[in-house]
Amino acid sequence: MRLGWGLVFAVVLCAGGWAQSAAVDSDADGLSDVLEQRLLEQFVPTFEIGAHDCAVRPAEFARNVKLARVQAQNGTIYGQAFPFRTASGTREVELHFYHLWSDDCGPHGHPLDAEHVAVLVRASGENWKALYWYAAAHEQTVCDVSQIARASTLHAETKGAQVWVSPDKHASYLDARLCSAGCGADRCEQMVPLSIARVVNLGEVGHPMNGAEFPEAPGWMLAEKMQQGNFPVEPVARLERLPDTEIAWFHPGRHPMQGVIGISGATEGAIGRGGSETTESLGKASQSTSDAISVVGESSGGAVGTSYRRTTHALGKSVKAVGKAVGAR
């Protein structure tokens, strides 16, 4: 949880010469409305969505009512900005970008679908630079394949990352090739760029901005997601132990079949050592093969294909061992 740091951060800002006493802070978190909007607009991701998604585009919701009532399916993106706790006193802010949908139309579908990506940014003088990106994919389910990556890996240090949103299910991926991860229901096919209508600041739970009272409406977990940070110490430290070309699972080893889908040159060697060794690794969801997911860059194409081919045989052998974990989910 991250509540209660707004006041502390405001004091740090004032002491460090970053005071914004003359600026409006509508959500009472220590950041001015102007700064929050500036950061949200600078780092808003480029979204790729399904051309034939059943929910069409991310939705805009009615203002000033505590009901999640869709106004239009027009590509509105909702944002959130709040101070990030640091021990060093550096100026860091966590940004969330919510793509909200009228429906999840995939397997086990339901009305209202709150999905998001996040980025941690740091100030350097008057400029800001992204450090890490997070993409939520089936959070808090057995199929959770959320990812975390360095901003430099994604070439998204001064701008938004490119994010692929699986059609109908709306899970977020930092690489299109990861869409078939998880429990296998996602496919990023026939994708088109999302034309974003606008970026609307939600504010904070209890301190809404722009009439955004709908996050607390029943039927979805948007308010809960707004109160959680996406860059805790352990996943960030684990990512930093990997080569700087890697994307990492946020929850490595949680689900054996998912946690070992390595499609990078760095994991290719571990995956290709032989059927018996790889099968054992798959069955146990070894941390050594489950941390890394992908190399992002022009040189990664060959590694992707090779890695998938080499894992096919081992996956077949290990399916009985992991069947109870993934089952019919």
N, C-alpha and C positions, 0 to 999 in steps of 0.2 A: 504494500500500500504506500501511497505517496502523500496522503493528506497532511496538512499542517505545515508544509514547507513554504507556502506562499509568503507568510510573514517573515520567516527567517531569510528567505531569498531577497525580499525587499530591503531588509536591513543591510545585507551584504552588498546589494547594488548601490545603496546610498553611500556606504563606507568606501566603496571602490570607485566612486565617481560616475556611476552609471544610473544615477537617480533620475526619475522621470516624474518629479513631484507635480509638474504642471500638466501631466497627461492623465487621461481618464483610464481607470482600470476597472471596468465594469464587472469582471468576474472575481475581483479581489484576490488575485494570485501573485501579485507583485510585478506583473508585466502589463505594460500599457496596451490598450486596444490597438493603437497604431502599430506598435512593434509586432504584436501577434498577427495582425493581418498581413503585414509586410512579409513575415517569415512564412506564413501559410501560402501566400501567392508565389514566393520565390521557390519553395520546395514541393509544390503540389505535383504529384506523380503524373506521368503520362500513362493512361490506362488503355489497355487493349481488352475489349469485351466481345462476347459472342455476337455475330451478326444477326442471329436468329434467337437471341435469348428470350425466354418466355416472358420475362419482366421488362423487356425492351431496353431500358437504361436506368441508372440510379435515379431514385425518386426525390422530388422536393416534397416536404411535409408541411402541413398547415401550421401556422404560427399562433402563439399565445393560447394554445389549448393543450392539455395533458392527455391528448389522444394522438396516436400515430396514424394520422389520416393523410393519405397520399393526395397531393394537389396536382402533380404532373410528373410524368416519367421523362424528365428533360435533361438528365445528366448533371444535376446539382451534386457537388461534393461538399460534405460538411467537415469542418476542421476543429482542432482543439490545440491549444498551446499552453504549456505550463512549465515552471522552473524544474530543472533536474537537480537532484541532490548530488553534490560533489564534495569531496573532502578537501580539495585543493583551493576551493573558492573561485574556480574558473566559471565563466558565464556560459552555462549550457541550458538548452531548452529542449524539451521533448514535444514533438509535433505528431498529432494523429490525424489521419485523413480517412473519413468514413464514407464508403460508398454504400448507401442504404437502398434496399430494394423492396418492392411491394410484396414479392413472393420468392421463396425458394421452391423451385419447381422440379428439382431432381429427386432421386430416391429419398424417401422419408421427408418429403417436402412439407412446407408450412408457410403460412402468411407471415410477412415481415421478416426481413433478413438484414441484420446489421453486421457488416464486414469492414475491415480496415487494414491500413498499413501505417507504419510509424517510422519516424526518423529522429535521431538525436543530433542536434546541431550545437556548434560552439562558436562564440564570438571571437573575432580577432580584429581589434580596433572597431571600426564601423562595419566590417564585413562579417559574414557568417559562413561557416563551412560544415557540411554534414560529416558525421563520424561513422554512424552505423544506420542500417535500414533493417526493418522488421516487416514481414508479411504474414498475416494471419491466415491460416488454412485449416478449417475444421477445428477451431480451438475448443479445448475442453471436451473432446470426444475421443473415442478409440482411434479415429482416423486422423488425429491431429498431426499435420505435417508442416507446421509453421516454420519459417526460416529466418535466419539472421545473417547479415553480411556487412563487410566494410563498405562504406560509400565509395571508396576508390575502386573496389572490385567491380562495382556497377557503373562506374564513370558518372557518379551522381553525387559529387561533393559540393557543387554550387548550384545544383538544380534538382528537380524531381527525378526519381528513378523511374524506369519503365517497369510497369506492373501488368501481369496477365491475370485476368479474372475469369475463372472457369465458367463457361456458360451454364445457366440454370442453378448451379450450386453456389457460385460467386466466391469461391476460395481465392485467395490472393497468392500469386507466385512471382518470385524475383527472376525467374527464367522460364520461358515457355516450355522447355523440355521437362520441367518438374511437374507439369500438370497431370501426368499419369501416375504420380506417386500416391501415397496414402492408400486408401482402400480401392483405388482403381476406377472410381466413378467419374473422375474429371478428365476432360479432354479439351485442350485449347486449340480448337480447330475452327476454321472460318471466322477468324478474329478480325475486328475492325477497330481503328482508333476511336476512343470516346471523345466527342466534342463536349468539353465541360462548360456548362451554362454559367456557373459561378462557384466561388468557394465561400461558404458561409461559416462563420465562427460560432460554434455552439456555446462557448463559455465553459463553465464548470457546473457540475451537479450542485444544485442549490443556489447557483449564481448564473442563470442562463443569460445568453446574449442573443440579440436578434430574434426575440420571441420564441426561442427554441426550448419549449417546455416539454416537447414530445419524447425526449430520451427516457423520461421516467414513466412513460406509459406502459401498461402491462402488455405482455405478448412478445417481448424481446429483451435482450440483455445489454442494450446500448448503455444504459446508465452504469452498469457494472463495469463494462469495458472502459468507460471514461475515467473510472477511478483506479485503474490499474496501469502501472508502468510496464513498458515492454523491453527495458534494457537493464535487467538485474545483473548483479556482479558475475554470477557463475556462467551464464551463457556468453557474456562478453569476453570473459577470461578464456573460456574454451575456444572461442573463435580466434582470439589472438594467438593461440598456440598453433593454429593452422597456417598454411601458406597463404599469402595475401591474395591469391587468386580464387579462394574457395568461398562458397556459400555453405552455411552449416544448418543442420536441423536445430531448432530451438529446444526440442526434447529428444536428444539422441537416445536410441536404444529402447524407447518406450514401446514401440511395436516392431517386433523383429523383421517382418516382411518389408516394412517401410524404412526402417532405420539403416538399412544397408544398401540402399539404391545409390551406389557411388557412380557418378558419371564424369569423373575428372581424371586427368592423368595421375594426380596424386593418389587416388584410391584404386586406380586400375591395377596397379601392381599387386595390392593386397587381395583384390578380387580374383585375379587371374593366376593364383599360385597352384591351383589344382582343385579338382572336384571335392575331395574329402575335406581339405582344409577350409575351403570356402563354405562348404555345407555346414561345418561345425560353427564357423563364424556367423553364418546366417541364423542358425538355430539359437545361438546365444546372444544375438544382437551385439556383437563385440563393439566396444567403444572405439577401437582403432579403425573400424571401417564405417561406423555409423555417424561420425561427426561430420565428415565432408560430403557435400552433395555435388558441387558443380564447379567447373571452371567457366568463367564468363569471358568470352573473347573470341577472336577469329580462329585462334589456334586450337580451340577446344572441340571442334566438330568431330575430328577423328576419334578422340578419346571417348566422346559420347557414344558413338555407334559401337566401338569396340567393347566398351565396358558393359553395355546392355547385352551384347551377344555373349560375352563371357559369363554373365550372371544368369542367363536363361537356364542353363543346365542345372546349376546349383540351386536356383529357386525351385525348380521342379522337384529336386531331391528333398528339399527342406520343407515343402509345403505341409507335410504331415506334422512336422515338429512345431510349426507355428500355427497350425490350423485352429487350435483352441483360442489363440490370441486374436486372430483376425476373423475367424469363423465366417458367419454369414453377414457380417457388418458391411 
